[in-house]
Amino acid sequence: MNNPQTKYPNTTINDSFYSVWTDSRDWCYKCTKTNNKLEFDEKTKTTKCTQCGHTQTYPNPLDWTSLQTQKYIINQYMPGKYFYTNLTAQEIFKTYLREHTHIDWTTWLIHDYVLAKMKNDKPTQTKLKKTAKHIVKKMNYDPNPWKTLFKKMDEKNPEIFYQIPQIIYEAVEKKLKKTLPKKQHQFLLQSYINDLNNIYDYNRWKGNQVTCWIASEIIKLCVTDAEIKQYYITCFNYDPMIENLQTDILTGKKRNLDSQETYIQWELRLADHYLAELRAFAAVQAAYNALASKLGLHAIWPPTKVIEFDIATVQTVTQLINDPELFRLYDIATDLDAVDDQKAHWYAKHFIKKVKELIPHLISIEQDQAKYAAYIT
């Protein structure tokens, strides 16, 4: 079934959905231009967008410190990035002598070594082993504890991977306690969780499974509310992008995953889960996200391509595929959600069923327009 796009020449999705977004962590939220990185001026306590020129001053020293701390945490402890990045064995040894305590240095050695294991990065693992041997020799240490450490990290045990998010979480917590008063911690931790969600979405779009898994596990560690934690656990557990990742790494299994296709699968899995919980609104929204993604109107990234879930956009999408019945099912299910769980469940169930039947036969709007243009030519 092709999308009957040509039947609805006046039905369009706003062009802003296709805006290009920079992957920078320090982007301007008020800028409509691309590559909108912020500059930080320590003297004036001001940020400035390099594209639109928008400036913001932070007269309160605590606000500026909070901003800088958040920026430091993301840059210094970016999930999926080596702590001793781009350093030779000799340079890493120098950080042991001059910059870190024995415990801190060893902690980041573990982080980088296990991360290299997840990435199947043998050269980095060899480099870190070489550095450890150099330390043992230069400092006249007992080599046995180091041998035991590497032996544990080399075992085919998925539990070792949890060292990475745990180390990052503890480093972030330590930084917060060191630089900010306690009353600021929860606010900054929530901002950090928001950043991690963006990092997850961006790396999922890029297909970076390891970084996605690490970010998801740090989020679980940061969240203290049991209900919110369960929400994240459910979401991540249903994502095919990181499903069985640890086992696949240990067994050497390689999977070529398509970001869009796995996103569609993810949303349909969540739709079934929410339906089983009699959460019709959430179930319909997840299925709708899958449908809009298949049409090329919605994606997990960039933020400019996240389509709103409201009556206007759902109506537009159902018109694009010429299926008024789908809109009727959405309208009744979401309307009944707050007043009659059982009836809402019935309509949501049929909405999801219809979406699942449609998706295999749909092509994206861009593909449909290209076919139509070629036909006219």
SEKEGU-517119 format. One record per residue (C-alpha): residue in one letter; z, y, x. Coordinates in pm, 1 decimal, m for minus. Layout:
BEGIN
node type=A; zz=Z; yy=Y; xx=X
...
//
This chain:
BEGIN
node type=M; zz=0.0; yy=0.0; xx=0.0
node type=N; zz=m108.2; yy=330.7; xx=153.0
node type=N; zz=81.1; yy=650.8; xx=91.7
node type=P; zz=m104.6; yy=842.3; xx=m180.3
node type=Q; zz=m53.0; yy=1164.7; xx=15.1
node type=T; zz=m391.4; yy=1297.7; xx=m93.1
node type=K; zz=m285.5; yy=1292.1; xx=m459.5
node type=Y; zz=m16.5; yy=1552.3; xx=m388.1
node type=P; zz=m174.6; yy=1826.0; xx=m173.4
node type=N; zz=103.2; yy=2072.6; xx=m258.8
node type=T; zz=390.9; yy=1835.0; xx=m183.1
node type=T; zz=500.7; yy=1899.8; xx=175.4
node type=I; zz=807.3; yy=1869.0; xx=392.3
node type=N; zz=917.2; yy=2183.4; xx=577.4
node type=D; zz=760.6; yy=2213.1; xx=924.8
node type=S; zz=1104.8; yy=2272.4; xx=1078.4
node type=F; zz=1157.9; yy=1894.5; xx=1064.9
node type=Y; zz=909.2; yy=1865.0; xx=1350.0
node type=S; zz=1063.0; yy=2126.5; xx=1580.8
node type=V; zz=1114.3; yy=2021.5; xx=1941.2
node type=W; zz=1474.3; yy=2002.2; xx=2057.8
node type=T; zz=1608.2; yy=2013.4; xx=2413.1
node type=D; zz=1830.9; yy=1727.6; xx=2526.0
node type=S; zz=2063.8; yy=1974.6; xx=2702.0
node type=R; zz=2434.5; yy=1952.4; xx=2621.6
node type=D; zz=2464.9; yy=2333.4; xx=2630.8
node type=W; zz=2221.6; yy=2437.6; xx=2359.9
node type=C; zz=2232.0; yy=2744.6; xx=2140.5
node type=Y; zz=2303.2; yy=2664.8; xx=1776.5
node type=K; zz=2159.3; yy=2997.4; xx=1657.6
node type=C; zz=1829.0; yy=2973.9; xx=1842.9
node type=T; zz=1503.1; yy=2873.2; xx=1674.0
node type=K; zz=1316.8; yy=2843.8; xx=2004.8
node type=T; zz=1289.1; yy=2541.3; xx=2231.4
node type=N; zz=1472.6; yy=2463.2; xx=2558.0
node type=N; zz=1754.6; yy=2691.9; xx=2446.8
node type=K; zz=2009.5; yy=2630.5; xx=2720.3
node type=L; zz=2319.5; yy=2847.7; xx=2749.8
node type=E; zz=2430.0; yy=3041.7; xx=3056.2
node type=F; zz=2804.2; yy=3071.6; xx=3120.7
node type=D; zz=2941.1; yy=3391.2; xx=3278.5
node type=E; zz=3292.4; yy=3328.4; xx=3410.1
node type=K; zz=3363.2; yy=3698.4; xx=3483.9
node type=T; zz=3286.1; yy=3829.7; xx=3135.9
node type=K; zz=3384.2; yy=3508.3; xx=2952.7
node type=T; zz=3045.1; yy=3517.2; xx=2779.0
node type=T; zz=2773.3; yy=3267.4; xx=2693.0
node type=K; zz=2409.0; yy=3371.7; xx=2664.3
node type=C; zz=2106.7; yy=3181.8; xx=2531.9
node type=T; zz=1820.9; yy=3182.6; xx=2781.4
node type=Q; zz=1565.6; yy=3188.0; xx=2499.2
node type=C; zz=1682.4; yy=3406.9; xx=2211.6
node type=G; zz=1931.3; yy=3618.5; xx=2408.3
node type=H; zz=2218.7; yy=3551.2; xx=2168.0
node type=T; zz=2550.6; yy=3624.9; xx=2340.9
node type=Q; zz=2903.7; yy=3532.9; xx=2250.2
node type=T; zz=3217.9; yy=3662.9; xx=2416.2
node type=Y; zz=3551.3; yy=3479.4; xx=2427.0
node type=P; zz=3825.3; yy=3742.5; xx=2470.5
node type=N; zz=4099.0; yy=3483.0; xx=2422.5
node type=P; zz=4144.5; yy=3304.6; xx=2760.2
node type=L; zz=4249.8; yy=2985.5; xx=2581.7
node type=D; zz=3922.9; yy=2972.7; xx=2383.3
node type=W; zz=3722.3; yy=3013.1; xx=2703.1
node type=T; zz=3928.4; yy=2744.1; xx=2877.0
node type=S; zz=3869.6; yy=2509.3; xx=2582.9
node type=L; zz=3495.7; yy=2572.1; xx=2600.8
node type=Q; zz=3487.0; yy=2513.4; xx=2975.4
node type=T; zz=3701.0; yy=2200.9; xx=2944.6
node type=Q; zz=3467.7; yy=2054.9; xx=2684.9
node type=K; zz=3168.4; yy=2137.9; xx=2902.8
node type=Y; zz=3337.6; yy=1982.5; xx=3207.8
node type=I; zz=3426.2; yy=1663.1; xx=3020.4
node type=I; zz=3068.7; yy=1606.6; xx=2901.3
node type=N; zz=2909.4; yy=1685.7; xx=3236.7
node type=Q; zz=3161.2; yy=1498.5; xx=3451.1
node type=Y; zz=3213.0; yy=1192.0; xx=3232.3
node type=M; zz=2874.5; yy=1152.4; xx=3064.1
node type=P; zz=2850.5; yy=801.1; xx=2915.1
node type=G; zz=2599.5; yy=588.9; xx=3103.4
node type=K; zz=2606.0; yy=808.4; xx=3413.6
node type=Y; zz=2749.2; yy=702.2; xx=3750.3
node type=F; zz=3053.1; yy=898.0; xx=3864.9
node type=Y; zz=2942.0; yy=867.8; xx=4228.5
node type=T; zz=2587.4; yy=955.8; xx=4135.4
node type=N; zz=2321.8; yy=1005.9; xx=4405.9
node type=L; zz=2574.3; yy=947.4; xx=4687.0
node type=T; zz=2527.3; yy=721.0; xx=4988.3
node type=A; zz=2794.3; yy=466.9; xx=5087.0
node type=Q; zz=2914.2; yy=705.4; xx=5359.6
node type=E; zz=2936.6; yy=998.4; xx=5116.6
node type=I; zz=3130.1; yy=788.6; xx=4865.4
node type=F; zz=3370.9; yy=694.6; xx=5146.0
node type=K; zz=3422.7; yy=1065.1; xx=5219.6
node type=T; zz=3526.9; yy=1125.1; xx=4858.8
node type=Y; zz=3792.5; yy=858.0; xx=4912.9
node type=L; zz=3928.5; yy=1045.0; xx=5214.7
node type=R; zz=3909.7; yy=1400.4; xx=5083.8
node type=E; zz=3893.0; yy=1421.8; xx=4705.3
node type=H; zz=4075.6; yy=1141.7; xx=4522.1
node type=T; zz=4390.4; yy=936.8; xx=4525.3
node type=H; zz=4352.2; yy=567.7; xx=4600.7
node type=I; zz=4402.6; yy=476.3; xx=4233.7
node type=D; zz=4158.7; yy=737.8; xx=4098.0
node type=W; zz=3892.9; yy=646.8; xx=4353.1
node type=T; zz=3925.9; yy=274.5; xx=4279.6
node type=T; zz=3911.2; yy=342.0; xx=3904.4
node type=W; zz=3575.4; yy=517.2; xx=3937.4
node type=L; zz=3453.0; yy=247.7; xx=4174.0
node type=I; zz=3522.1; yy=m5.0; xx=3896.1
node type=H; zz=3346.7; yy=219.8; xx=3643.5
node type=D; zz=3032.2; yy=253.1; xx=3855.6
node type=Y; zz=3021.2; yy=m111.3; xx=3960.0
node type=V; zz=3056.7; yy=m242.6; xx=3603.9
node type=L; zz=2804.5; yy=14.6; xx=3481.0
node type=A; zz=2560.5; yy=m103.0; xx=3748.5
node type=K; zz=2622.3; yy=m457.6; xx=3624.9
node type=M; zz=2534.7; yy=m353.9; xx=3270.4
node type=K; zz=2217.1; yy=m185.6; xx=3395.1
node type=N; zz=2130.9; yy=m476.9; xx=3626.6
node type=D; zz=2130.4; yy=m223.7; xx=3911.4
node type=K; zz=2174.4; yy=m451.0; xx=4214.3
node type=P; zz=2123.5; yy=m178.7; xx=4481.1
node type=T; zz=2414.4; yy=27.0; xx=4341.6
node type=Q; zz=2638.5; yy=m279.9; xx=4326.0
node type=T; zz=2553.0; yy=m361.0; xx=4689.8
node type=K; zz=2620.0; yy=m1.4; xx=4792.3
node type=L; zz=2964.1; yy=m0.2; xx=4629.9
node type=K; zz=3057.2; yy=m331.6; xx=4792.2
node type=K; zz=2947.5; yy=m191.0; xx=5125.9
node type=T; zz=3162.0; yy=118.9; xx=5068.8
node type=A; zz=3468.3; yy=m93.1; xx=4988.1
node type=K; zz=3420.0; yy=m298.6; xx=5304.5
node type=H; zz=3391.0; yy=24.7; xx=5501.8
node type=I; zz=3721.7; yy=147.7; xx=5357.9
node type=V; zz=3897.2; yy=m180.2; xx=5437.4
node type=K; zz=3773.9; yy=m161.4; xx=5794.8
node type=K; zz=3843.5; yy=209.1; xx=5856.0
node type=M; zz=4182.4; yy=214.3; xx=5681.8
node type=N; zz=4289.7; yy=m126.8; xx=5811.9
node type=Y; zz=4359.5; yy=m254.7; xx=5460.4
node type=D; zz=4413.0; yy=m614.0; xx=5349.0
node type=P; zz=4065.4; yy=m724.7; xx=5230.2
node type=N; zz=4193.1; yy=m985.6; xx=4981.2
node type=P; zz=4276.4; yy=m745.6; xx=4692.3
node type=W; zz=3927.9; yy=m594.8; xx=4722.4
node type=K; zz=3764.8; yy=m937.6; xx=4723.3
node type=T; zz=3964.1; yy=m1032.9; xx=4413.9
node type=L; zz=3859.0; yy=m710.5; xx=4241.8
node type=F; zz=3487.2; yy=m768.4; xx=4296.4
node type=K; zz=3522.2; yy=m1135.6; xx=4204.2
node type=K; zz=3668.6; yy=m1035.9; xx=3866.1
node type=M; zz=3394.8; yy=m779.9; xx=3806.8
node type=D; zz=3125.8; yy=m1035.4; xx=3893.2
node type=E; zz=3252.3; yy=m1293.0; xx=3643.5
node type=K; zz=3044.5; yy=m1353.1; xx=3331.4
node type=N; zz=3311.4; yy=m1212.0; xx=3106.1
node type=P; zz=3209.4; yy=m953.0; xx=2842.3
node type=E; zz=3560.8; yy=m809.5; xx=2845.4
node type=I; zz=3491.0; yy=m644.4; xx=3182.2
node type=F; zz=3245.4; yy=m405.9; xx=3014.3
node type=Y; zz=3527.5; yy=m245.5; xx=2815.9
node type=Q; zz=3658.3; yy=m103.2; xx=3144.5
node type=I; zz=3386.4; yy=164.2; xx=3129.0
node type=P; zz=3478.5; yy=336.2; xx=2798.0
node type=Q; zz=3850.2; yy=290.4; xx=2871.9
node type=I; zz=3821.6; yy=464.7; xx=3209.5
node type=I; zz=3624.1; yy=754.5; xx=3061.3
node type=Y; zz=3864.4; yy=793.9; xx=2769.6
node type=E; zz=4168.0; yy=801.4; xx=2998.3
node type=A; zz=3998.5; yy=1056.2; xx=3227.0
node type=V; zz=3923.0; yy=1282.0; xx=2928.4
node type=E; zz=4278.7; yy=1250.4; xx=2799.4
node type=K; zz=4415.8; yy=1333.8; xx=3144.5
node type=K; zz=4192.5; yy=1641.1; xx=3169.0
node type=L; zz=4308.3; yy=1767.6; xx=2828.7
node type=K; zz=4676.0; yy=1728.7; xx=2917.3
node type=K; zz=4623.2; yy=1901.1; xx=3249.1
node type=T; zz=4430.7; yy=2207.7; xx=3131.4
node type=L; zz=4524.1; yy=2279.8; xx=2768.9
node type=P; zz=4838.2; yy=2305.0; xx=2554.5
node type=K; zz=4906.9; yy=2006.3; xx=2329.9
node type=K; zz=4816.4; yy=2191.0; xx=2008.4
node type=Q; zz=4458.0; yy=2224.7; xx=2135.2
node type=H; zz=4411.2; yy=1856.3; xx=2215.6
node type=Q; zz=4322.8; yy=1727.5; xx=1869.1
node type=F; zz=4068.2; yy=2002.1; xx=1807.3
node type=L; zz=3897.8; yy=1943.6; xx=2141.0
node type=L; zz=3909.4; yy=1567.4; xx=2095.4
node type=Q; zz=3728.9; yy=1607.8; xx=1762.3
node type=S; zz=3467.3; yy=1827.3; xx=1933.3
node type=Y; zz=3432.1; yy=1557.3; xx=2196.5
node type=I; zz=3376.3; yy=1294.1; xx=1926.5
node type=N; zz=3103.1; yy=1515.0; xx=1776.9
node type=D; zz=2940.3; yy=1539.0; xx=2120.3
node type=L; zz=2961.2; yy=1161.7; xx=2162.2
node type=N; zz=2790.0; yy=1115.0; xx=1826.1
node type=N; zz=2508.7; yy=1342.5; xx=1945.6
node type=I; zz=2490.5; yy=1151.2; xx=2273.9
node type=Y; zz=2470.7; yy=824.5; xx=2078.7
node type=D; zz=2193.9; yy=955.0; xx=1854.8
node type=Y; zz=1994.5; yy=1102.0; xx=2143.6
node type=N; zz=2018.0; yy=788.0; xx=2357.7
node type=R; zz=1937.9; yy=568.7; xx=2061.1
node type=W; zz=1621.3; yy=772.2; xx=2016.0
node type=K; zz=1545.6; yy=716.8; xx=2385.9
node type=G; zz=1626.0; yy=345.0; xx=2360.1
node type=N; zz=1917.8; yy=358.7; xx=2607.2
node type=Q; zz=2124.6; yy=69.6; xx=2471.6
node type=V; zz=2391.2; yy=72.7; xx=2744.1
node type=T; zz=2471.6; yy=442.5; xx=2696.3
node type=C; zz=2480.6; yy=394.8; xx=2318.2
node type=W; zz=2729.5; yy=110.3; xx=2349.3
node type=I; zz=2955.2; yy=305.8; xx=2586.8
node type=A; zz=2950.2; yy=615.9; xx=2364.1
node type=S; zz=3031.9; yy=405.7; xx=2057.1
node type=E; zz=3330.7; yy=244.0; xx=2227.8
node type=I; zz=3468.6; yy=578.4; xx=2349.5
node type=I; zz=3446.7; yy=712.8; xx=1993.9
node type=K; zz=3655.1; yy=417.2; xx=1870.6
node type=L; zz=3917.4; yy=493.3; xx=2135.9
node type=C; zz=3929.1; yy=864.6; xx=2048.4
node type=V; zz=3969.7; yy=822.5; xx=1672.5
node type=T; zz=4329.9; yy=777.8; xx=1562.4
node type=D; zz=4288.6; yy=772.8; xx=1183.9
node type=A; zz=4258.7; yy=408.4; xx=1070.7
node type=E; zz=4011.9; yy=478.3; xx=789.1
node type=I; zz=3780.4; yy=687.4; xx=1007.6
node type=K; zz=3802.6; yy=430.6; xx=1287.7
node type=Q; zz=3696.2; yy=156.8; xx=1046.1
node type=Y; zz=3403.8; yy=373.2; xx=935.6
node type=Y; zz=3278.5; yy=395.6; xx=1295.0
node type=I; zz=3340.0; yy=25.2; xx=1360.3
node type=T; zz=3132.8; yy=m63.7; xx=1053.0
node type=C; zz=2849.7; yy=173.0; xx=1145.4
node type=F; zz=2818.7; yy=55.8; xx=1505.7
node type=N; zz=2859.5; yy=m312.8; xx=1420.6
node type=Y; zz=2553.0; yy=m298.5; xx=1195.9
node type=D; zz=2327.4; yy=m123.9; xx=1449.2
node type=P; zz=2065.6; yy=m369.1; xx=1590.4
node type=M; zz=2025.5; yy=m143.6; xx=1895.2
node type=I; zz=2361.9; yy=m251.7; xx=2041.6
node type=E; zz=2409.7; yy=m581.4; xx=1859.3
node type=N; zz=2504.0; yy=m866.1; xx=2099.7
node type=L; zz=2439.2; yy=m632.0; xx=2394.5
node type=Q; zz=2711.8; yy=m778.3; xx=2617.5
node type=T; zz=2594.4; yy=m1135.9; xx=2561.8
node type=D; zz=2233.0; yy=m1037.8; xx=2626.2
node type=I; zz=2330.3; yy=m871.9; xx=2955.2
node type=L; zz=2530.0; yy=m1171.7; xx=3075.3
node type=T; zz=2256.7; yy=m1420.2; xx=2981.1
node type=G; zz=1975.5; yy=m1203.6; xx=3116.4
node type=K; zz=1807.6; yy=m1175.7; xx=2778.2
node type=K; zz=1575.8; yy=m876.9; xx=2747.3
node type=R; zz=1489.3; yy=m722.3; xx=2414.0
node type=N; zz=1215.4; yy=m468.7; xx=2353.5
node type=L; zz=1352.8; yy=m271.3; xx=2063.3
node type=D; zz=1169.0; yy=m3.6; xx=1870.1
node type=S; zz=1401.5; yy=288.3; xx=1793.3
node type=Q; zz=1248.6; yy=362.5; xx=1453.7
node type=E; zz=1225.3; yy=2.6; xx=1335.2
node type=T; zz=1583.0; yy=m76.7; xx=1437.6
node type=Y; zz=1699.1; yy=246.0; xx=1271.4
node type=I; zz=1536.2; yy=133.4; xx=945.9
node type=Q; zz=1705.9; yy=m207.7; xx=981.4
node type=W; zz=2036.9; yy=m35.8; xx=1054.2
node type=E; zz=2022.7; yy=180.1; xx=741.8
node type=L; zz=1923.1; yy=m114.1; xx=520.0
node type=R; zz=2212.8; yy=m320.5; xx=657.7
node type=L; zz=2449.7; yy=m32.6; xx=583.1
node type=A; zz=2299.7; yy=m0.5; xx=234.5
node type=D; zz=2384.5; yy=m366.2; xx=162.7
node type=H; zz=2734.0; yy=m319.6; xx=306.6
node type=Y; zz=2809.6; yy=m12.4; xx=95.1
node type=L; zz=2664.4; yy=m183.1; xx=m211.1
node type=A; zz=2905.3; yy=m475.0; xx=m163.4
node type=E; zz=3188.9; yy=m220.9; xx=m154.4
node type=L; zz=3067.0; yy=m65.6; xx=m482.7
node type=R; zz=2988.0; yy=261.1; xx=m304.3
node type=A; zz=2664.1; yy=336.1; xx=m483.0
node type=F; zz=2611.1; yy=687.4; xx=m348.0
node type=A; zz=2649.5; yy=578.8; xx=17.4
node type=A; zz=2431.9; yy=270.0; xx=m42.5
node type=V; zz=2150.2; yy=471.8; xx=m198.3
node type=Q; zz=2166.6; yy=732.5; xx=76.9
node type=A; zz=2137.3; yy=466.4; xx=350.1
node type=A; zz=1837.9; yy=304.0; xx=180.0
node type=Y; zz=1678.8; yy=645.7; xx=127.9
node type=N; zz=1722.3; yy=722.4; xx=499.5
node type=A; zz=1537.7; yy=399.8; xx=581.2
node type=L; zz=1255.1; yy=491.3; xx=344.3
node type=A; zz=1223.5; yy=848.2; xx=476.7
node type=S; zz=1227.0; yy=716.8; xx=834.5
node type=K; zz=942.8; yy=475.9; xx=758.3
node type=L; zz=742.2; yy=768.3; xx=619.6
node type=G; zz=806.4; yy=966.4; xx=938.8
node type=L; zz=1000.9; yy=1237.0; xx=754.7
node type=H; zz=1346.4; yy=1152.6; xx=885.4
node type=A; zz=1490.5; yy=1035.2; xx=1216.4
node type=I; zz=1830.3; yy=1004.0; xx=1378.4
node type=W; zz=1706.2; yy=1250.3; xx=1644.8
node type=P; zz=1627.1; yy=1535.6; xx=1698.0
node type=P; zz=1867.0; yy=1717.0; xx=1461.8
node type=T; zz=1574.7; yy=1920.2; xx=1326.6
node type=K; zz=1426.5; yy=1601.4; xx=1183.6
node type=V; zz=1733.0; yy=1490.4; xx=988.8
node type=I; zz=1617.7; yy=1522.7; xx=627.9
node type=E; zz=1871.7; yy=1631.2; xx=367.2
node type=F; zz=1988.6; yy=1382.5; xx=106.9
node type=D; zz=1966.4; yy=1587.2; xx=m210.9
node type=I; zz=1779.9; yy=1575.0; xx=m539.4
node type=A; zz=1498.5; yy=1803.5; xx=m420.5
node type=T; zz=1404.9; yy=1606.4; xx=m108.6
node type=V; zz=1444.2; yy=1269.2; xx=m281.8
node type=Q; zz=1211.7; yy=1392.0; xx=m554.3
node type=T; zz=962.2; yy=1508.6; xx=m292.5
node type=V; zz=969.7; yy=1174.5; xx=m110.1
node type=T; zz=931.4; yy=968.2; xx=m428.6
node type=Q; zz=636.2; yy=1188.9; xx=m528.0
node type=L; zz=478.0; yy=1131.6; xx=m188.3
node type=I; zz=474.7; yy=756.8; xx=m249.7
node type=N; zz=390.7; yy=801.7; xx=m619.5
node type=D; zz=693.4; yy=609.8; xx=m747.4
node type=P; zz=881.8; yy=798.0; xx=m1023.0
node type=E; zz=1082.8; yy=482.8; xx=m1103.8
node type=L; zz=1246.5; yy=502.1; xx=m761.1
node type=F; zz=1361.0; yy=856.5; xx=m832.4
node type=R; zz=1499.7; yy=748.4; xx=m1172.3
node type=L; zz=1706.4; yy=472.6; xx=m1009.4
node type=Y; zz=1840.6; yy=719.1; xx=m750.6
node type=D; zz=1924.8; yy=979.1; xx=m1013.5
node type=I; zz=2118.8; yy=741.3; xx=m1239.5
node type=A; zz=2296.9; yy=555.8; xx=m956.4
node type=T; zz=2427.1; yy=871.5; xx=m789.8
node type=D; zz=2517.8; yy=1028.4; xx=m1124.5
node type=L; zz=2722.1; yy=725.1; xx=m1230.1
node type=D; zz=2883.9; yy=671.7; xx=m890.0
node type=A; zz=3193.5; yy=877.1; xx=m967.5
node type=V; zz=3246.2; yy=754.2; xx=m1325.2
node type=D; zz=3130.7; yy=390.8; xx=m1352.8
node type=D; zz=3122.0; yy=172.4; xx=m1041.3
node type=Q; zz=2964.2; yy=m130.7; xx=m1208.9
node type=K; zz=2676.6; yy=52.8; xx=m1374.2
node type=A; zz=2614.7; yy=260.6; xx=m1060.3
node type=H; zz=2609.6; yy=m61.9; xx=m860.8
node type=W; zz=2332.3; yy=m204.7; xx=m1081.4
node type=Y; zz=2104.2; yy=95.6; xx=m1038.7
node type=A; zz=2182.6; yy=125.2; xx=m666.0
node type=K; zz=2106.4; yy=m245.5; xx=m620.8
node type=H; zz=1762.6; yy=m203.8; xx=m777.9
node type=F; zz=1698.8; yy=114.7; xx=m581.0
node type=I; zz=1766.3; yy=m72.8; xx=m255.6
node type=K; zz=1559.6; yy=m370.9; xx=m368.3
node type=K; zz=1265.2; yy=m144.0; xx=m445.5
node type=V; zz=1295.4; yy=34.7; xx=m110.0
node type=K; zz=1295.4; yy=m300.5; xx=72.6
node type=E; zz=982.7; yy=m404.8; xx=m115.7
node type=L; zz=805.4; yy=m76.9; xx=m39.2
node type=I; zz=883.9; yy=m36.3; xx=331.2
node type=P; zz=662.2; yy=m320.2; xx=469.8
node type=H; zz=358.1; yy=m169.2; xx=295.3
node type=L; zz=410.8; yy=196.8; xx=384.8
node type=I; zz=264.5; yy=396.3; xx=670.9
node type=S; zz=389.2; yy=730.7; xx=798.4
node type=I; zz=265.9; yy=1057.0; xx=650.6
node type=E; zz=102.6; yy=1146.1; xx=984.7
node type=Q; zz=m85.8; yy=813.2; xx=992.5
node type=D; zz=m196.2; yy=859.0; xx=633.3
node type=Q; zz=m319.7; yy=1212.1; xx=701.0
node type=A; zz=m508.9; yy=1092.5; xx=1009.2
node type=K; zz=m677.4; yy=818.6; xx=804.6
node type=Y; zz=m769.1; yy=1068.3; xx=533.2
node type=A; zz=m906.7; yy=1315.2; xx=790.0
node type=A; zz=m1112.7; yy=1039.1; xx=951.3
node type=Y; zz=m1244.9; yy=936.1; xx=609.7
node type=I; zz=m1348.8; yy=1292.1; xx=524.1
node type=T; zz=m1518.0; yy=1328.0; xx=863.9
//
